[in-house]
C-alpha cells in the first residue's frame, strides 16, 4: 500500500476511502493528492434512484472539515418568514420577508427599520415577497430591486420591481414593476427566484417552472419566461445581444433555460461565472454553472424521480446538447440561497460555495477547484433550521436567515 500511495496518491485515497466505507470508520482523515484532509461523503442515506453520475465527483464527494475554529451565534428570533438577504454598504443587512415586508438588521441582529407599503404579494405556498438585492450604485442612487408572486388575470406570476429607499429607510419610493415572467399559472409553487447583478449592472433573474405537470414543459420553450434564467436591464428590457435575440419566436431576454425551481444564484468572484442551485423532485437537486444559450434539461433530463416514485419523463440523465450539473444530491437537500465566500478572514473558505438547505436543515459548504466540487461539509446542522438565504458580512462571517425567523452568524472565534 505504501508504494501505491507514493506512486499514485489519488488511487491511494480511493482505496483507503473504500476500506473506510467497508469498515464504517469515519474518524480518521485521509490526505488527498492536494494535501487536504478528506473524509467519507457526508451523505449516508440511500439514494432514491439507481441513476449513475456522468463523471466522478458529480455527487457524494469526499467530506471535509473546517479547521479554523468557528462559532455559531443566534442573533435574532424576530424575523417574519425571511426569504432574501443582501449586504448594505454600511455593513447592515436588507432582508425580505415572505408576507410582503422588508427590514434592515444590524450585525448584532437588531431590527432597526421596517419597510412596508410594497406591492401586494400572493403569499400562498411558495409564493410571497421573495428575493431582494440593491443596485451596484446603491450608495448614490439608493435603488432596491425585488421579486414577488403577483396575482393577475389567469393566476399568478413572478414580478420584478424596483424603487428608491427613502432617506428615513421606512419605505420604498417610486415603485415600478419592470418585468413579469409570463405565462401566469393557477398554482402556488416554484416561482424561483433570485436576483444577481452582472458586471455591467444588468439583472440576472432565475424563474421557476411553476411545478404543474401541465405547464412544466414550458421550461424547454423559448417563448415562455418560466423555468429560465432571464437577463434584463434595470428598466426590464432584454439585455442587447442575448443568445436568443435572433431566434424566431424566442424571448430575447432568455439567457439559459431548462430549470425547475432555481432558488440559488451567485457570481463566482474568482472566475466571474454565474452559478445556480435548484430543487429536483425526489433527488436531483443541482448546482450548475450558467452559460449563455445552454439547456439545463428539466424536465427532459434529471437525476431525480417523481414524488410518486415513477421516472420523470423517459428517465434520462444525460443527453447530447444538455448541460450536466457540476454537482447533484440524492436524496435532496432542497437548496435555497447560495453565496461564494470571498473574504480573507477564514482563508480555507475562500472561493467555497455555501448553500442553504431547507429539508436538510443545514448549510452546505462546497470546496471548489477548477469548477469542480472536491469536498463537502455540513454546518449549522445541530440547529434543525430550514436555511433560506445566506450572505457574507463585512466582518468575514457567514450570515443566515431561516424560515422560522432566525438570524445566525457563523464566523471565526
Phi, psi and omega in degrees: 000321181299320180291324178297316181296324181291321183273328185218078183301325180296319178295323179299315179301315181298317181294315180294322178299319179296320179297314180297321180298320181292321184273347181083005181283132178235345193291325188265130179280154176246136176279121177276184186294340178267002180085007181270139175293132176233151181233181174295156178307144182288335179276122181243354181279152179293148178286159178284337182227174176255020180297145182256140178294158180282337180205159180297135179087006181282342177206156178050051177290165179301148178283158173225164177225134178295129180271329179296131177296122179236156178234153177248125180237129173273110186271329184201151172242012195256005177285153182253093178051061181295150181231316181233155179214136174220155184273129175273158183302331182273004177098349174282176183238140171259123186237131175270148179237135191307325185281356172121017178235170172230163175213159176249129188233139178278170178291348175271357178091008180276127176279111185258342179215140171246132182246118181237186178080019179277164178304148181298140179247163172256098188278005182294149174057235181263011178272182180129196171282120189256248188278161175218142176209158181252153178301142176303336177257030183304325183302334180250331183250347175058028182275137180239141178237141178209164175230157188198162176275127186241137175279126179222176175299129180094358179137226180225163179206171176274124177246147178243129183232164176216161177184172184258128177291125183296162183300326180270004175063026182258346184205166174255126184259153175053051183291135176227135169274119186260344183200145174230129182273092180268158010278158172288161183210143179274080179197165184238020185242153165055065173275345196098218007197150175230157180238126178226140178267140174276179185291346177264000179090008175275166185257133162260131179228130177266138180236139177278166184261009169074005164080320187299140179296341180272359181226343190295338176294346176297343175299337179264355185264128182277001175260008179234149184263006181262148184070035188229169164249113185262140179236109185228160175281177180292345176262003176089008179271155176301137173294127183302146176078023179295163185297338181244018183299331182249011179273124181304134176067007178265149176281124186291345179278350181289128180257322177204164187213173179089042181248152181264287180220080187276099180257006178231133180206131181201147174274132174284113185292343180278314185257343185078007180273153180269128179247149185224148173235140180214155178284136162269183172280253170269100188085166175087018168300140189231151163243126182233151166263124187269124179235146188299134175081000186274153178256125182258010159100321187296139359261022181275321183237124181198151173268007178257170174237166178296157177299336178286345184100351178283166174293151169275116183059232181272002179071042183263136177250335178225138180207139179301135180088000180243132182288142174271143174294147173297325182205150174215162179239141170206111007289173188284158168250347185061072187287127178254236184294149178230156177206141172273139178272120185229042179243158176265000184294318175241089188305323183290344177271346187298129182085356178282152176257128178251137187232128175281129179254127180274288181296331181281341177056052172199173173259131177267132169252121177249123175275125186249133174218123181053043178064021175238148174278124183242359178191150181223139178224153176247127179241158177064017187289339181281350183277338179065039184243144174280108186274114188267321185207155185226153173209153174258125181279170178294341178274003179081011176266158176265127180248140184224142171244147184238161182302330182280356178100014180269151181232117185245152169241128175239109186208177182296136179293000000 
